[in-house]
């Protein structure tokens, strides 16, 4: 169940990190409120995952899911440039996440 919590935490991180762009420095109430709610959800799920998973693995996977997810959202929906090199490096992050999962005892 810890991995389910961790994946959920990473997905919630994608949401809050993406929505933060729309808070306008936390001055817009609706995007700010939703961002904070998803921050809380993300941290709560991460804390549940940390009950069973090593901190080093859980944190790296959480950050990796968030980083790759936000990059994909940016490229797919916010007209951020998609370059072959960017895709290679995002692939390396995904490979690192998979590697961390595979090395779990």
Biopython code that builds the backbone (N, CA, C, O; Angstrom):
import numpy as np
from Bio.PDB.StructureBuilder import StructureBuilder

atoms = [
    (1, "UNK", "N", (0.820, -1.194, 0.000)),
    (1, "UNK", "CA", (0.000, 0.000, 0.000)),
    (1, "UNK", "C", (0.866, 1.260, 0.000)),
    (1, "UNK", "O", (0.430, 2.312, -0.467)),
    (2, "UNK", "N", (2.078, 1.159, 0.516)),
    (2, "UNK", "CA", (2.959, 2.323, 0.593)),
    (2, "UNK", "C", (3.248, 2.890, -0.794)),
    (2, "UNK", "O", (3.314, 4.107, -0.967)),
    (3, "UNK", "N", (3.418, 2.018, -1.777)),
    (3, "UNK", "CA", (3.691, 2.500, -3.132)),
    (3, "UNK", "C", (2.475, 3.189, -3.731)),
    (3, "UNK", "O", (2.621, 4.138, -4.502)),
    (4, "UNK", "N", (1.295, 2.734, -3.394)),
    (4, "UNK", "CA", (0.073, 3.405, -3.859)),
    (4, "UNK", "C", (0.013, 4.815, -3.266)),
    (4, "UNK", "O", (-0.282, 5.782, -3.969)),
    (5, "UNK", "N", (0.296, 4.919, -1.971)),
    (5, "UNK", "CA", (0.340, 6.235, -1.329)),
    (5, "UNK", "C", (1.376, 7.135, -2.006)),
    (5, "UNK", "O", (1.122, 8.312, -2.262)),
    (6, "UNK", "N", (2.538, 6.563, -2.289)),
    (6, "UNK", "CA", (3.619, 7.346, -2.879)),
    (6, "UNK", "C", (3.251, 7.837, -4.284)),
    (6, "UNK", "O", (3.513, 8.992, -4.620)),
    (7, "UNK", "N", (2.662, 6.990, -5.086)),
    (7, "UNK", "CA", (2.233, 7.406, -6.424)),
    (7, "UNK", "C", (1.157, 8.476, -6.319)),
    (7, "UNK", "O", (1.179, 9.458, -7.061)),
    (8, "UNK", "N", (0.216, 8.290, -5.400)),
    (8, "UNK", "CA", (-0.812, 9.310, -5.180)),
    (8, "UNK", "C", (-0.205, 10.635, -4.747)),
    (8, "UNK", "O", (-0.647, 11.697, -5.187)),
    (9, "UNK", "N", (0.804, 10.578, -3.891)),
    (9, "UNK", "CA", (1.486, 11.791, -3.444)),
    (9, "UNK", "C", (2.159, 12.497, -4.614)),
    (9, "UNK", "O", (2.116, 13.722, -4.720)),
    (10, "UNK", "N", (2.779, 11.715, -5.488)),
    (10, "UNK", "CA", (3.428, 12.288, -6.660)),
    (10, "UNK", "C", (2.423, 12.924, -7.615)),
    (10, "UNK", "O", (2.679, 13.993, -8.168)),
    (11, "UNK", "N", (1.285, 12.270, -7.807)),
    (11, "UNK", "CA", (0.244, 12.829, -8.676)),
    (11, "UNK", "C", (-0.323, 14.119, -8.084)),
    (11, "UNK", "O", (-0.574, 15.083, -8.807)),
    (12, "UNK", "N", (-0.521, 14.129, -6.770)),
    (12, "UNK", "CA", (-1.003, 15.350, -6.113)),
    (12, "UNK", "C", (0.036, 16.466, -6.239)),
    (12, "UNK", "O", (-0.317, 17.640, -6.352)),
    (13, "UNK", "N", (1.309, 16.096, -6.218)),
    (13, "UNK", "CA", (2.364, 17.102, -6.397)),
    (13, "UNK", "C", (2.282, 17.727, -7.783)),
    (13, "UNK", "O", (2.465, 18.935, -7.935)),
    (14, "UNK", "N", (2.010, 16.911, -8.788)),
    (14, "UNK", "CA", (1.859, 17.447, -10.150)),
    (14, "UNK", "C", (0.748, 18.489, -10.173)),
    (14, "UNK", "O", (0.886, 19.548, -10.785)),
    (15, "UNK", "N", (-0.355, 18.174, -9.498)),
    (15, "UNK", "CA", (-1.497, 19.102, -9.490)),
    (15, "UNK", "C", (-1.119, 20.407, -8.799)),
    (15, "UNK", "O", (-1.331, 21.486, -9.353)),
    (16, "UNK", "N", (-0.560, 20.316, -7.592)),
    (16, "UNK", "CA", (-0.291, 21.574, -6.874)),
    (16, "UNK", "C", (0.809, 22.387, -7.534)),
    (16, "UNK", "O", (0.745, 23.616, -7.560)),
    (17, "UNK", "N", (1.811, 21.713, -8.062)),
    (17, "UNK", "CA", (2.895, 22.464, -8.701)),
    (17, "UNK", "C", (2.401, 23.152, -9.972)),
    (17, "UNK", "O", (2.815, 24.269, -10.281)),
    (18, "UNK", "N", (1.521, 22.486, -10.698)),
    (18, "UNK", "CA", (0.949, 23.091, -11.900)),
    (18, "UNK", "C", (0.045, 24.261, -11.535)),
    (18, "UNK", "O", (0.140, 25.334, -12.132)),
    (19, "UNK", "N", (-0.826, 24.056, -10.561)),
    (19, "UNK", "CA", (-1.761, 25.107, -10.175)),
    (19, "UNK", "C", (-1.069, 26.324, -9.565)),
    (19, "UNK", "O", (-1.591, 27.437, -9.631)),
    (20, "UNK", "N", (0.097, 26.113, -8.976)),
    (20, "UNK", "CA", (0.803, 27.229, -8.373)),
    (20, "UNK", "C", (1.080, 28.330, -9.400)),
    (20, "UNK", "O", (1.131, 29.511, -9.057)),
    (21, "UNK", "N", (1.256, 27.934, -10.653)),
    (21, "UNK", "CA", (1.484, 28.920, -11.708)),
    (21, "UNK", "C", (0.303, 29.889, -11.833)),
    (21, "UNK", "O", (0.475, 31.042, -12.229)),
    (22, "UNK", "N", (-0.881, 29.412, -11.495)),
    (22, "UNK", "CA", (-2.092, 30.216, -11.658)),
    (22, "UNK", "C", (-2.479, 31.001, -10.407)),
    (22, "UNK", "O", (-3.486, 31.709, -10.412)),
    (23, "UNK", "N", (-1.691, 30.885, -9.336)),
    (23, "UNK", "CA", (-2.012, 31.615, -8.099)),
    (23, "UNK", "C", (-1.594, 33.077, -8.160)),
    (23, "UNK", "O", (-2.034, 33.882, -7.340)),
    (24, "UNK", "N", (-0.756, 33.422, -9.114)),
    (24, "UNK", "CA", (-0.234, 34.778, -9.249)),
    (24, "UNK", "C", (0.400, 35.238, -7.930)),
    (24, "UNK", "O", (0.038, 36.265, -7.357)),
    (25, "UNK", "N", (1.359, 34.429, -7.480)),
    (25, "UNK", "CA", (2.040, 34.754, -6.218)),
    (25, "UNK", "C", (1.138, 34.610, -5.007)),
    (25, "UNK", "O", (1.254, 35.364, -4.041)),
    (26, "UNK", "N", (0.237, 33.635, -5.064)),
    (26, "UNK", "CA", (-0.733, 33.356, -3.993)),
    (26, "UNK", "C", (-1.659, 34.547, -3.730)),
    (26, "UNK", "O", (-2.083, 34.771, -2.597)),
    (27, "UNK", "N", (-1.967, 35.303, -4.779)),
    (27, "UNK", "CA", (-2.884, 36.438, -4.643)),
    (27, "UNK", "C", (-4.284, 36.130, -5.166)),
    (27, "UNK", "O", (-5.219, 36.886, -4.906)),
    (28, "UNK", "N", (-4.436, 35.040, -5.893)),
    (28, "UNK", "CA", (-5.755, 34.665, -6.419)),
    (28, "UNK", "C", (-6.328, 33.571, -5.519)),
    (28, "UNK", "O", (-5.744, 32.493, -5.407)),
    (29, "UNK", "N", (-7.462, 33.841, -4.880)),
    (29, "UNK", "CA", (-7.984, 32.929, -3.856)),
    (29, "UNK", "C", (-8.291, 31.508, -4.345)),
    (29, "UNK", "O", (-7.892, 30.542, -3.695)),
    (30, "UNK", "N", (-8.974, 31.364, -5.451)),
    (30, "UNK", "CA", (-9.382, 30.013, -5.868)),
    (30, "UNK", "C", (-8.179, 29.138, -6.218)),
    (30, "UNK", "O", (-8.055, 28.051, -5.655)),
    (31, "UNK", "N", (-7.280, 29.560, -7.126)),
    (31, "UNK", "CA", (-6.119, 28.706, -7.405)),
    (31, "UNK", "C", (-5.245, 28.488, -6.171)),
    (31, "UNK", "O", (-4.677, 27.409, -5.996)),
    (32, "UNK", "N", (-5.135, 29.502, -5.319)),
    (32, "UNK", "CA", (-4.331, 29.364, -4.102)),
    (32, "UNK", "C", (-4.922, 28.310, -3.182)),
    (32, "UNK", "O", (-4.192, 27.474, -2.651)),
    (33, "UNK", "N", (-6.230, 28.337, -2.987)),
    (33, "UNK", "CA", (-6.890, 27.374, -2.110)),
    (33, "UNK", "C", (-6.718, 25.946, -2.619)),
    (33, "UNK", "O", (-6.378, 25.043, -1.855)),
    (34, "UNK", "N", (-6.956, 25.752, -3.908)),
    (34, "UNK", "CA", (-6.825, 24.401, -4.480)),
    (34, "UNK", "C", (-5.372, 23.938, -4.417)),
    (34, "UNK", "O", (-5.102, 22.769, -4.142)),
    (35, "UNK", "N", (-4.443, 24.848, -4.671)),
    (35, "UNK", "CA", (-3.018, 24.502, -4.571)),
    (35, "UNK", "C", (-2.677, 24.031, -3.165)),
    (35, "UNK", "O", (-2.016, 23.006, -2.998)),
    (36, "UNK", "N", (-3.117, 24.760, -2.164)),
    (36, "UNK", "CA", (-2.814, 24.399, -0.777)),
    (36, "UNK", "C", (-3.459, 23.069, -0.401)),
    (36, "UNK", "O", (-2.845, 22.257, 0.291)),
    (37, "UNK", "N", (-4.678, 22.842, -0.846)),
    (37, "UNK", "CA", (-5.343, 21.560, -0.561)),
    (37, "UNK", "C", (-4.536, 20.400, -1.146)),
    (37, "UNK", "O", (-4.324, 19.389, -0.477)),
    (38, "UNK", "N", (-4.086, 20.548, -2.395)),
    (38, "UNK", "CA", (-3.310, 19.467, -3.008)),
    (38, "UNK", "C", (-1.926, 19.336, -2.381)),
    (38, "UNK", "O", (-1.370, 18.239, -2.361)),
    (39, "UNK", "N", (-1.359, 20.423, -1.870)),
    (39, "UNK", "CA", (-0.107, 20.321, -1.127)),
    (39, "UNK", "C", (-0.301, 19.453, 0.116)),
    (39, "UNK", "O", (0.503, 18.568, 0.409)),
    (40, "UNK", "N", (-1.376, 19.726, 0.829)),
    (40, "UNK", "CA", (-1.664, 18.961, 2.046)),
    (40, "UNK", "C", (-1.876, 17.489, 1.712)),
    (40, "UNK", "O", (-1.343, 16.611, 2.391)),
    (41, "UNK", "N", (-2.658, 17.220, 0.663)),
    (41, "UNK", "CA", (-2.905, 15.829, 0.244)),
    (41, "UNK", "C", (-1.582, 15.155, -0.111)),
    (41, "UNK", "O", (-1.318, 14.028, 0.307)),
    (42, "UNK", "N", (-0.758, 15.853, -0.882)),
    (42, "UNK", "CA", (0.511, 15.280, -1.308)),
    (42, "UNK", "C", (1.407, 14.949, -0.114)),
    (42, "UNK", "O", (1.970, 13.857, -0.037)),
    (43, "UNK", "N", (1.534, 15.889, 0.807)),
    (43, "UNK", "CA", (2.383, 15.652, 1.983)),
    (43, "UNK", "C", (1.813, 14.554, 2.882)),
    (43, "UNK", "O", (2.565, 13.750, 3.432)),
    (44, "UNK", "N", (0.502, 14.518, 3.031)),
    (44, "UNK", "CA", (-0.117, 13.469, 3.860)),
    (44, "UNK", "C", (0.139, 12.088, 3.256)),
    (44, "UNK", "O", (0.513, 11.157, 3.970)),
    (45, "UNK", "N", (-0.062, 11.956, 1.943)),
    (45, "UNK", "CA", (0.183, 10.665, 1.299)),
    (45, "UNK", "C", (1.658, 10.285, 1.372)),
    (45, "UNK", "O", (1.993, 9.118, 1.576)),
    (46, "UNK", "N", (2.540, 11.268, 1.207)),
    (46, "UNK", "CA", (3.971, 10.989, 1.344)),
    (46, "UNK", "C", (4.285, 10.515, 2.760)),
    (46, "UNK", "O", (5.068, 9.584, 2.946)),
    (47, "UNK", "N", (3.680, 11.147, 3.748)),
    (47, "UNK", "CA", (3.951, 10.742, 5.135)),
    (47, "UNK", "C", (3.462, 9.322, 5.397)),
    (47, "UNK", "O", (4.091, 8.582, 6.154)),
    (48, "UNK", "N", (2.355, 8.935, 4.783)),
    (48, "UNK", "CA", (1.870, 7.560, 4.931)),
    (48, "UNK", "C", (2.822, 6.573, 4.260)),
    (48, "UNK", "O", (3.085, 5.496, 4.796)),
    (49, "UNK", "N", (3.336, 6.941, 3.091)),
    (49, "UNK", "CA", (4.283, 6.070, 2.395)),
    (49, "UNK", "C", (5.568, 5.902, 3.209)),
    (49, "UNK", "O", (6.174, 4.830, 3.216)),
    (50, "UNK", "N", (5.975, 6.972, 3.893)),
    (50, "UNK", "CA", (7.216, 6.933, 4.669)),
    (50, "UNK", "C", (7.131, 6.006, 5.882)),
    (50, "UNK", "O", (8.158, 5.669, 6.473)),
    (51, "UNK", "N", (5.933, 5.597, 6.254)),
    (51, "UNK", "CA", (5.809, 4.637, 7.358)),
    (51, "UNK", "C", (6.436, 3.289, 6.984)),
    (51, "UNK", "O", (6.891, 2.548, 7.856)),
    (52, "UNK", "N", (6.457, 2.979, 5.683)),
    (52, "UNK", "CA", (6.961, 1.679, 5.248)),
    (52, "UNK", "C", (8.184, 1.749, 4.337)),
    (52, "UNK", "O", (8.971, 0.804, 4.284)),
    (53, "UNK", "N", (8.348, 2.841, 3.633)),
    (53, "UNK", "CA", (9.438, 2.941, 2.661)),
    (53, "UNK", "C", (10.594, 3.747, 3.227)),
    (53, "UNK", "O", (10.390, 4.630, 4.060)),
    (54, "UNK", "N", (11.814, 3.447, 2.775)),
    (54, "UNK", "CA", (12.957, 4.260, 3.199)),
    (54, "UNK", "C", (12.789, 5.699, 2.708)),
    (54, "UNK", "O", (12.313, 5.933, 1.597)),
    (55, "UNK", "N", (13.175, 6.636, 3.527)),
    (55, "UNK", "CA", (13.022, 8.041, 3.205)),
    (55, "UNK", "C", (13.736, 8.397, 1.901)),
    (55, "UNK", "O", (13.180, 9.113, 1.068)),
    (56, "UNK", "N", (14.952, 7.907, 1.718)),
    (56, "UNK", "CA", (15.721, 8.262, 0.519)),
    (56, "UNK", "C", (15.005, 7.834, -0.754)),
    (56, "UNK", "O", (14.965, 8.586, -1.727)),
    (57, "UNK", "N", (14.454, 6.659, -0.754)),
    (57, "UNK", "CA", (13.739, 6.159, -1.929)),
    (57, "UNK", "C", (12.421, 6.892, -2.119)),
    (57, "UNK", "O", (12.114, 7.344, -3.222)),
    (58, "UNK", "N", (11.646, 7.010, -1.062)),
    (58, "UNK", "CA", (10.322, 7.619, -1.165)),
    (58, "UNK", "C", (10.421, 9.069, -1.620)),
    (58, "UNK", "O", (9.671, 9.498, -2.497)),
    (59, "UNK", "N", (11.327, 9.816, -1.037)),
    (59, "UNK", "CA", (11.439, 11.227, -1.397)),
    (59, "UNK", "C", (11.894, 11.389, -2.844)),
    (59, "UNK", "O", (11.357, 12.219, -3.578)),
    (60, "UNK", "N", (12.879, 10.600, -3.252)),
    (60, "UNK", "CA", (13.378, 10.698, -4.627)),
    (60, "UNK", "C", (12.291, 10.326, -5.634)),
    (60, "UNK", "O", (12.166, 10.975, -6.672)),
    (61, "UNK", "N", (11.516, 9.307, -5.346)),
    (61, "UNK", "CA", (10.441, 8.901, -6.249)),
    (61, "UNK", "C", (9.359, 9.977, -6.286)),
    (61, "UNK", "O", (8.857, 10.308, -7.361)),
    (62, "UNK", "N", (8.996, 10.521, -5.139)),
    (62, "UNK", "CA", (7.977, 11.580, -5.057)),
    (62, "UNK", "C", (8.386, 12.790, -5.895)),
    (62, "UNK", "O", (7.597, 13.300, -6.690)),
    (63, "UNK", "N", (9.619, 13.239, -5.711)),
    (63, "UNK", "CA", (10.115, 14.382, -6.467)),
    (63, "UNK", "C", (10.181, 14.048, -7.958)),
    (63, "UNK", "O", (9.844, 14.881, -8.799)),
    (64, "UNK", "N", (10.611, 12.842, -8.279)),
    (64, "UNK", "CA", (10.722, 12.440, -9.679)),
    (64, "UNK", "C", (9.382, 12.405, -10.385)),
    (64, "UNK", "O", (9.254, 12.894, -11.508)),
    (65, "UNK", "N", (8.377, 11.826, -9.730)),
    (65, "UNK", "CA", (7.034, 11.802, -10.310)),
    (65, "UNK", "C", (6.549, 13.231, -10.547)),
    (65, "UNK", "O", (6.011, 13.549, -11.608)),
    (66, "UNK", "N", (6.745, 14.076, -9.552)),
    (66, "UNK", "CA", (6.315, 15.465, -9.684)),
    (66, "UNK", "C", (7.051, 16.193, -10.789)),
    (66, "UNK", "O", (6.431, 16.903, -11.582)),
    (67, "UNK", "N", (8.352, 16.031, -10.854)),
    (67, "UNK", "CA", (9.158, 16.744, -11.847)),
    (67, "UNK", "C", (8.804, 16.315, -13.264)),
    (67, "UNK", "O", (8.612, 17.156, -14.142)),
    (68, "UNK", "N", (8.718, 15.023, -13.484)),
    (68, "UNK", "CA", (8.378, 14.526, -14.819)),
    (68, "UNK", "C", (6.948, 14.916, -15.179)),
    (68, "UNK", "O", (6.677, 15.350, -16.299)),
    (69, "UNK", "N", (6.043, 14.759, -14.227)),
    (69, "UNK", "CA", (4.643, 15.091, -14.491)),
    (69, "UNK", "C", (4.437, 16.551, -14.826)),
    (69, "UNK", "O", (3.710, 16.874, -15.765)),
    (70, "UNK", "N", (5.064, 17.442, -14.073)),
    (70, "UNK", "CA", (4.927, 18.875, -14.329)),
    (70, "UNK", "C", (5.564, 19.230, -15.676)),
    (70, "UNK", "O", (5.033, 20.061, -16.414)),
    (71, "UNK", "N", (6.673, 18.616, -15.990)),
    (71, "UNK", "CA", (7.305, 18.872, -17.293)),
    (71, "UNK", "C", (6.387, 18.434, -18.436)),
    (71, "UNK", "O", (6.268, 19.133, -19.442)),
    (72, "UNK", "N", (5.748, 17.292, -18.283)),
    (72, "UNK", "CA", (4.826, 16.813, -19.313)),
    (72, "UNK", "C", (3.629, 17.748, -19.440)),
    (72, "UNK", "O", (3.220, 18.084, -20.551)),
    (73, "UNK", "N", (3.066, 18.169, -18.310)),
    (73, "UNK", "CA", (1.940, 19.112, -18.342)),
    (73, "UNK", "C", (2.369, 20.399, -19.054)),
    (73, "UNK", "O", (1.634, 20.922, -19.892)),
    (74, "UNK", "N", (3.544, 20.901, -18.724)),
    (74, "UNK", "CA", (4.035, 22.123, -19.349)),
    (74, "UNK", "C", (4.179, 21.985, -20.854)),
    (74, "UNK", "O", (3.799, 22.879, -21.610)),
    (75, "UNK", "N", (4.730, 20.860, -21.280)),
    (75, "UNK", "CA", (4.918, 20.658, -22.718)),
    (75, "UNK", "C", (3.593, 20.406, -23.431)),
    (75, "UNK", "O", (3.389, 20.870, -24.553)),
    (76, "UNK", "N", (2.698, 19.676, -22.785)),
    (76, "UNK", "CA", (1.443, 19.290, -23.437)),
    (76, "UNK", "C", (0.399, 20.399, -23.439)),
    (76, "UNK", "O", (-0.374, 20.525, -24.389)),
    (77, "UNK", "N", (0.373, 21.207, -22.374)),
    (77, "UNK", "CA", (-0.736, 22.156, -22.227)),
    (77, "UNK", "C", (-0.331, 23.623, -22.112)),
    (77, "UNK", "O", (-1.189, 24.502, -22.186)),
    (78, "UNK", "N", (0.955, 23.903, -21.932)),
    (78, "UNK", "CA", (1.373, 25.289, -21.701)),
    (78, "UNK", "C", (2.382, 25.767, -22.729)),
    (78, "UNK", "O", (3.108, 26.734, -22.498)),
    (79, "UNK", "N", (2.420, 25.096, -23.841)),
    (79, "UNK", "CA", (3.277, 25.496, -24.963)),
    (79, "UNK", "C", (4.752, 25.612, -24.612)),
    (79, "UNK", "O", (5.472, 26.412, -25.210)),
    (80, "UNK", "N", (5.203, 24.827, -23.655)),
    (80, "UNK", "CA", (6.632, 24.808, -23.364)),
    (80, "UNK", "C", (7.334, 23.976, -24.428)),
    (80, "UNK", "O", (6.756, 23.016, -24.937)),
    (81, "UNK", "N", (8.561, 24.325, -24.769)),
    (81, "UNK", "CA", (9.245, 23.611, -25.853)),
    (81, "UNK", "C", (9.491, 22.140, -25.534)),
    (81, "UNK", "O", (9.821, 21.770, -24.408)),
    (82, "UNK", "N", (9.320, 21.329, -26.553)),
    (82, "UNK", "CA", (9.623, 19.897, -26.474)),
    (82, "UNK", "C", (10.861, 19.677, -27.333)),
    (82, "UNK", "O", (10.827, 19.867, -28.549)),
    (83, "UNK", "N", (11.938, 19.282, -26.699)),
    (83, "UNK", "CA", (13.166, 19.030, -27.446)),
    (83, "UNK", "C", (13.614, 17.593, -27.197)),
    (83, "UNK", "O", (13.315, 17.020, -26.150)),
    (84, "UNK", "N", (14.319, 17.019, -28.145)),
    (84, "UNK", "CA", (14.802, 15.644, -27.943)),
    (84, "UNK", "C", (15.640, 15.507, -26.673)),
    (84, "UNK", "O", (15.511, 14.521, -25.947)),
    (85, "UNK", "N", (16.490, 16.485, -26.405)),
    (85, "UNK", "CA", (17.348, 16.397, -25.222)),
    (85, "UNK", "C", (16.520, 16.465, -23.933)),
    (85, "UNK", "O", (16.810, 15.756, -22.969)),
    (86, "UNK", "N", (15.506, 17.308, -23.918)),
    (86, "UNK", "CA", (14.624, 17.379, -22.743)),
    (86, "UNK", "C", (13.958, 16.021, -22.512)),
    (86, "UNK", "O", (13.873, 15.555, -21.375)),
    (87, "UNK", "N", (13.491, 15.393, -23.580)),
    (87, "UNK", "CA", (12.845, 14.084, -23.451)),
    (87, "UNK", "C", (13.826, 13.026, -22.964)),
    (87, "UNK", "O", (13.457, 12.153, -22.179)),
    (88, "UNK", "N", (15.066, 13.098, -23.421)),
    (88, "UNK", "CA", (16.090, 12.157, -22.956)),
    (88, "UNK", "C", (16.300, 12.306, -21.452)),
    (88, "UNK", "O", (16.343, 11.311, -20.729)),
    (89, "UNK", "N", (16.428, 13.537, -20.982)),
    (89, "UNK", "CA", (16.679, 13.741, -19.555)),
    (89, "UNK", "C", (15.458, 13.380, -18.704)),
    (89, "UNK", "O", (15.612, 12.856, -17.601)),
    (90, "UNK", "N", (14.267, 13.648, -19.193)),
    (90, "UNK", "CA", (13.064, 13.197, -18.478)),
    (90, "UNK", "C", (13.031, 11.672, -18.423)),
    (90, "UNK", "O", (12.652, 11.086, -17.409)),
    (91, "UNK", "N", (13.430, 11.039, -19.517)),
    (91, "UNK", "CA", (13.524, 9.575, -19.534)),
    (91, "UNK", "C", (14.521, 9.060, -18.513)),
    (91, "UNK", "O", (14.320, 8.003, -17.915)),
    (92, "UNK", "N", (15.597, 9.810, -18.314)),
    (92, "UNK", "CA", (16.584, 9.407, -17.308)),
    (92, "UNK", "C", (15.992, 9.484, -15.903)),
    (92, "UNK", "O", (16.282, 8.638, -15.057)),
    (93, "UNK", "N", (15.163, 10.501, -15.655)),
    (93, "UNK", "CA", (14.504, 10.593, -14.346)),
    (93, "UNK", "C", (13.581, 9.399, -14.153)),
    (93, "UNK", "O", (13.571, 8.785, -13.086)),
    (94, "UNK", "N", (12.805, 9.069, -15.182)),
    (94, "UNK", "CA", (11.907, 7.907, -15.101)),
    (94, "UNK", "C", (12.722, 6.632, -14.865)),
    (94, "UNK", "O", (12.334, 5.794, -14.050)),
    (95, "UNK", "N", (13.829, 6.482, -15.560)),
    (95, "UNK", "CA", (14.691, 5.311, -15.353)),
    (95, "UNK", "C", (15.190, 5.250, -13.913)),
    (95, "UNK", "O", (15.276, 4.171, -13.327)),
    (96, "UNK", "N", (15.517, 6.399, -13.348)),
    (96, "UNK", "CA", (15.945, 6.438, -11.951)),
    (96, "UNK", "C", (14.836, 6.018, -11.005)),
    (96, "UNK", "O", (15.079, 5.290, -10.042)),
    (97, "UNK", "N", (13.623, 6.471, -11.271)),
    (97, "UNK", "CA", (12.479, 6.083, -10.433)),
    (97, "UNK", "C", (12.261, 4.575, -10.509)),
    (97, "UNK", "O", (12.085, 3.914, -9.485)),
    (98, "UNK", "N", (12.273, 4.038, -11.723)),
    (98, "UNK", "CA", (12.087, 2.588, -11.896)),
    (98, "UNK", "C", (13.225, 1.837, -11.214)),
    (98, "UNK", "O", (12.995, 0.819, -10.561)),
    (99, "UNK", "N", (14.452, 2.332, -11.362)),
    (99, "UNK", "CA", (15.600, 1.693, -10.724)),
    (99, "UNK", "C", (15.470, 1.666, -9.204)),
    (99, "UNK", "O", (15.798, 0.664, -8.568)),
    (100, "UNK", "N", (14.996, 2.759, -8.626)),
    (100, "UNK", "CA", (14.812, 2.791, -7.176)),
    (100, "UNK", "C", (13.758, 1.770, -6.742)),
    (100, "UNK", "O", (13.915, 1.105, -5.717)),
    (101, "UNK", "N", (12.698, 1.651, -7.516)),
    (101, "UNK", "CA", (11.663, 0.671, -7.185)),
    (101, "UNK", "C", (12.212, -0.747, -7.281)),
    (101, "UNK", "O", (11.946, -1.586, -6.420)),
    (102, "UNK", "N", (12.974, -1.004, -8.329)),
    (102, "UNK", "CA", (13.517, -2.355, -8.534)),
    (102, "UNK", "C", (14.551, -2.761, -7.488)),
    (102, "UNK", "O", (14.746, -3.949, -7.235)),
    (103, "UNK", "N", (15.209, -1.784, -6.884)),
    (103, "UNK", "CA", (16.238, -2.121, -5.893)),
    (103, "UNK", "C", (15.683, -2.215, -4.470)),
    (103, "UNK", "O", (16.425, -2.464, -3.520)),
    (104, "UNK", "N", (14.380, -2.015, -4.338)),
    (104, "UNK", "CA", (13.776, -2.139, -2.998)),
    (104, "UNK", "C", (13.819, -3.582, -2.542)),
    (104, "UNK", "O", (13.518, -4.498, -3.308)),
    (105, "UNK", "N", (14.192, -3.775, -1.302)),
    (105, "UNK", "CA", (14.250, -5.133, -0.730)),
    (105, "UNK", "C", (12.897, -5.537, -0.183)),
    (105, "UNK", "O", (12.746, -6.642, 0.337)),
]
sb = StructureBuilder()
sb.init_structure("model")
sb.init_model(0)
sb.init_chain("A")
sb.init_seg("    ")
for serial, (resi, resn, name, xyz) in enumerate(atoms, 1):
    if name == "N":
        sb.init_residue(resn, " ", resi, " ")
    sb.init_atom(name, np.array(xyz, "f"), 0.0, 1.0, " ", f" {name:<3s}", serial, name[0])
structure = sb.get_structure()
